[in-house]
C-alpha cells in the first residue's frame, strides 16, 4: 500500500469523524439545522479544507442528516414547529381529561 493512499484514507476518516461529532453535538443541543457555511468554517478551524459543495457530497449519505444543500444542513429527527404544536395539543388534551376524571 502506498503511503499517499494510507494518508488519504486516514484524512477522510478523520474528516468524517469530526463532522459526525459536530452533528451529534448539534442534535444533542436541540439545534435542528445549521448553515453549510458555518459548518465549513468550523471544519476549517479544525484544520480541514472543505467547500460547501464537497460538504454536500460528504453528507449526502450521513445517518445524522435529513437534508443537505449548499445553504443549509437539516438534522435527522430534529423537532419541527408543527410537531411541537401537535405535542402541546396532546398534552393539553390529556391534562383536561385527567382533570375531568378527578372532578
N, C-alpha and C positions, 0 to 999 in steps of 0.2 A: 504494500500500500504506500502510495506517495504521501509525503509529509503535507503537501498542499491539500490533498483530499482530506486528510485527517483534520487539519486545521479548519477547513471549510465546514466539515460536518460538526465539529465542536462549536464553531461560531454560531451556526444555525440553531443548534440545540440550546446554547446559552441564550440566544435572542428569544427563542420561543419560550424558554423558561422565564425570562424576565417579563415578557408580555403576559404570560399566564398568571404570574404572581401579581402583576399590576391589575389585571382584570378581576381576579379574585378579591383583591383588596377593595376595589371599587364596589363590587357586588356586596361585600360584607358591610360596607358603609352605607348601603342603600342608594347608591348612585346608579340610576338606570341607563345613562348614556354619557358619552364623552366625545368631545370634538377630536377628530383624527389628528388635527394639527397639535393639539395638546399632548396626545399620546406620542407623536413623533418627537416633540421637544423632550418629553420625559425619557424616551429611549436614547436620544442623543446625549442627554445628561449622564446616562449610564455607559456611554462610550460606543453606542451602536450608530451605524449610518443607515438610516431608512428614509423613505419618502412616503407621502400619503398613499401613492399608488402601490408601492411594494407592501405597505401595511395591509391594504385591502386584499392583496393576493395572499398574504400570510394568514389573515384572519378569516378567509373565506370558508375554511373547514373547522374553525375552532368551536369546541363544545360550549364555550362561555359566551359566544356572540350570536345574537339572533339576526342582526342585520348590520352590514358594514358598507359604508360608502366613502368616497373621498372626503366628505364633510363630517360624518359622524359615525360613531360605533354604538349600537344599541345592545345591551347585555341580555343574555338569555335568562328568562324567568324574572326579569325586572318588573316590579309592580307598575301598573298604569293607572291613570286617574279614574278610568271607568271601573277598573277592578276595585279601587278604593271605595268608590261610591257604592258599589254593589255590596261590599263587605260592611260598610256603615249601615246600609239599609237592613241587611240581615241581622246585625247585632241589635239594631233598634227594634226590629220586629220581634226578635226573641226576648228582649228585655220587656217589651209590652206584654207579651204572652206570659212571661214568668210573673209579672206584677199582677195581672188579672187573675191568675191562679191563686195567688196569696190572698186576694180580697174576698 
